[in-house]
């Protein structure tokens, strides 16, 4: 300072004391956080025990040459890892055939189940006598035990005493092994069309069993469509088909898109339906049943684990697409 004067200290105002209300809010927030952590801990432990640990165990098995008889002596801390299991399961022509069959089964089964669900939802939207009972019966294929309905379908399609073949015999048609025959040649004059018979039967079962899932989603959305839109279209002279394609269907497109992806993911990962009906025979081998074939049929645990990781990779991609579409819908609203 000029003239050797000492700087004058400016007194600082005292820090405002925190009120009792602020301290009470902070204490309540901390207590709520502790309660939240306490409530979520069991779910986290269950996920770690049933999802994370088995996934890591499966990943470790996929990097080792492990046979079924050697499973007890597996060392998960070993540095002797290999990627030969992945090349073994993906480097064959059979793998791409299985992938092709899986996509055909998934796409057609998804489209069929959603189409049947849309048809059922359009029928059930109008009131009629006994509609409540019919709505309950619509859910039977979805809620019935899969073992029971698969056994019933195998009996109906049995080539010896199945009801389907009995009807064919009464019409003078030959008996057909629907679940044991790979192809069926359909003659159309000079042309011959080869159809996948067993795979078609499995796809038909997929559509029948899971159409109630789509039916519930679509019926809820149809009933939420404003009645003014249909009344305005009716006043303008629109036909039933025009009201469907220009009024109802545009309202259902967001639900149909999400429903298709969700049903696609579930069907791509499906195992029990195919295994119970055909066991993966007659051209119905999908990725999930192929994993069981590597595990139990060939006793090759490492290759089965590698193929299951390939299946998980596909499912992760589908889930990413599903959430991307969901995020796009949220931002557009």
N, C-alpha and C positions, 0 to 999 in steps of 0.2 A: 504494500500500500504506500501511496505517496506520503512523505513527511514522517515515515516510521510508525504510523498509527497501526495499532493492532486491529485485525478484523473483528467485527462485532458478531457474535454468535446469535443467529436467529433462532429463537425457541421453536421447536416442532410441536405441533398439536398432539395431544395424547391419542393413541390408537383407540378407536371406538370399541368399547367392551361388547362382546357378543351377548345378545339378549338370551334370556332363558328359553324363549320360543325357538330360537335358532338351534340351541343345544338340544332341545327336545326333538326337533325334526331330524337332526343328525343322528341322534340315538335311535329313533324309530327307523330311519333308513338303514342303519347298520343291522338292526334286529331283523328287518325284513330281508336283507341280503343273507343273513345267517340262516333264516328259515328257508329261503329259496335254495341255497346250497344244500341244506339238509334234505329237502324234498327231492332235488334232482339227483342226488348222489346214488340212490338205488338204481335209477334208470341208467345212469352212466356206467355203473358197475355191471349191469346186465348186458349192456351193449358191448362192453369190453370183453366180457366172458363169452358171449354168444356170437359176436361178430368180429371184433378186432383180433382176438387171440386165434380163433379158427382160421381167419384169413392169413395171418402171419404164419401159422403152422402149415397151411396149404402152400404158401409161397416158398417156405423152406423145403417142403417135400418136392416141389416142382424143380428145384435146383439140385436134386440129388438123384442118384440111380437107386431107387428103392423098390424092392419087390414086396409083395404082400406078406411073405414069410419073414422079411427082415424089418417089419414095421416097429417091433418092440425095441430093437437095438439102434434106432435112428439117433444120430447125434446132431442136434440142431445148431451146435456151436462149431461145427467143422468148417474148415476153409476149402474143403474139396467140393467145390460147386461146379456145375456144368449146365449148359443150355441145350444139351442134346435132347432132352425130353420135348422141348418146344419144336425142334426141327423134326423129331420123330412123328409128332402128331400133326404137324402142319405141312410136312414135306411130301405127303402122299396124295394121290389123286382121290382117294377115298375121303380125305378131309374136305376137299372142295365140293364133292358130291353131297356130303352131310351138310355143309353150309348152304348149298343151294336148296336142298330139301327143307332145311330149317326156315329159310326165308319164304319159300313157297307156302309151307304150312302156316307160318306166322301171318303173312300178308292176307292170304285167302281166309284163314280162320278169323282174323280180326274183322275183315270186311263183311264176312257172313254173319258174325255175331252182332255187329253194329247194324247191319241191314235188317236182320230179324228183330232186333230191339226197337229200331225205328218203326217198323211195321206194327209191332205190338203196341207201342206208345201211341201211334195214330189211332189205332182201334180203341184203346182204353180211354182216350180223352173225352169221349162222349158218354153221357150217362145212359144206362140201360139196366133192366132188372137183373140182379145177381152180379153186378159189376165188382162188388167188393170180394165176392168169392172167386171170381175169375182172376182178379188181380193177385190174390193170394196164391192161386194155382200157377200163375205165371212164374213165380219165384221157385217153384219146385226143382227144376233142373239145377239151379245154382246152389240151393241149400241142401240138396240130397247128398249123402256120402258118395264120393267119387267111386269107391270100390263097388257099391251097389249098382249105380247107374252104368258103370263100365261092364259089369257082369251081365246086366240086363241087355245091353247092346250086343255083347258077344253071343248071347243066346238068340237074340232076334236075327242076327246075321249069320248064324251057324249054317253051313252048307247042307247039313243032314236034316236037322229038325227045326231050323229057324223059321219064324213066321214069314220073313221076307221071301225066302226060297219056296215056302209053301204056296204063297200067292203066285209066285212065278210059275210053279208047276201047274197050278190050276189054269193058268193062262197059256200053257203049252210052251213055256220058255225053259231053257236049261238052268239047272242050279249053278250058283256062282259062290265061290268062297271069297266073300267081300273083304275079309281081314287077312287072308292068307295068299291072295293072288296079287302080284305086282301090277300087271297091266291088263287092260280090257280093250279089245279091238272092236270098234263100232263101225259097222259097214254102212256107208251112205252112198248107195249106188256104186259107181266106179271108184269112189274114194273110200279110204279106210282111215279112221281116226283112232289113235292109240291113247287111251286115258289111264292115268294112274289110279287103279281101283282101290287098293288098300289105303293109300294116302288120301284119296277122296273121301273114303268112309271116316277116316280119322278127322279130317277137316270138317265134315258134316257134324260129327260128334262135338267138336270144338265150338262150332257155331250154335248148336242146340243147347249145350251146357251153359254157355256164358252170355247168351243174349239177354237174360234178365238183368245182368250188370249194366248193359247199355240201356235197357228199357227203363230202369229207374232214373238214370240221369236225364234221358231225353223226355220222359213223361213230365218230370219236374220242370224242365225248361219250356215244354209246350204249354203247360198250364199257366206259366208266367207270361206268355205272350198276350199283350193287350187285345181284348176282344174287338176294340174299335178298328184295328187293322183289318181283321177278317170281314167285319161288317161293311167297311168302306169298299173293300175289294168286291164284296157281294153286290153292293149297290151299283158298282161300275160294270157289273155283268161278267166278272171273272169266273171261269169254270173251276171245278175242284182241282184239276191239275195245275192251273195257273195260280190259284191261291196257295198251293203247296210250294211251287217252285219260286214264286215271287214274294210270298209273305212268310210262310212257315220256315222254309229252308234257310233263307238268310238269317233268321233269328237263331237257327240251330248251328250255324257254321262254327262259331267259337267252341261250343260244347263238343261238336263232332271232332274238331281238330285235337282238342285235349284228350277226348275219349279214345280216339284212334291211337295216339301215342301211348297212353296209359295201357290200353288193351294190348298193343303191340309189344310193350315191354313184358307184360305178364305172360303172353303167349310164347314169346321167344325163349323164355326161361322155363317153359312148361315141361314137366317130366312125367308125372303120374298118369296123365291121360293116354299118352302114346305107349308107355310101358305096360299099362294094364290091358290095352286093347290088342296090341301087336307085339310088344316087346322090342320094337325097333326093326322087325322083319318086314319083308315084302316092300322094300323101298320107303319105309317110314322112319328110317334112322335119322334122328335129330341130334343136335350137339349134346343135350342133356343126357339122352340115352347112350350116346357114344362114350361119355365119361364113365358110365357104369360098365360099359363093355370093356374099356381099358382097365378098370379097377377089378372087376370080378371075373370077366371073361378071360383076360390075359394076365391078371394078378400083377399088373404094372402100376404101382401106386404113383410113382413119379410122373409118368406120362398122363395118368388120369388127373393129377393135380395141375399139370401144365395146361391140359385142355380146359379144365375148369377155369383157369385164369384167363384163357382166351375168351371163354364165354363171359366172364366178368368184365373184360375189356369192352366187348360189344354192349353190354348192359350199361356200363358207365357212359358210353357215347350216347346211348338212347336217353338216359336220364339227363344228361347235359342239354340235349335238344329239348326235352320236355320242360326243364326249368327255364331255358332260354325263351321258349314260346310263352310260358307263364309270365316271365318278366316283361316281355314285349306287350302282353295284354295289359299288365298293370300300368306301364308307362303311357299307353295309348288312351287310357281312361281318364 
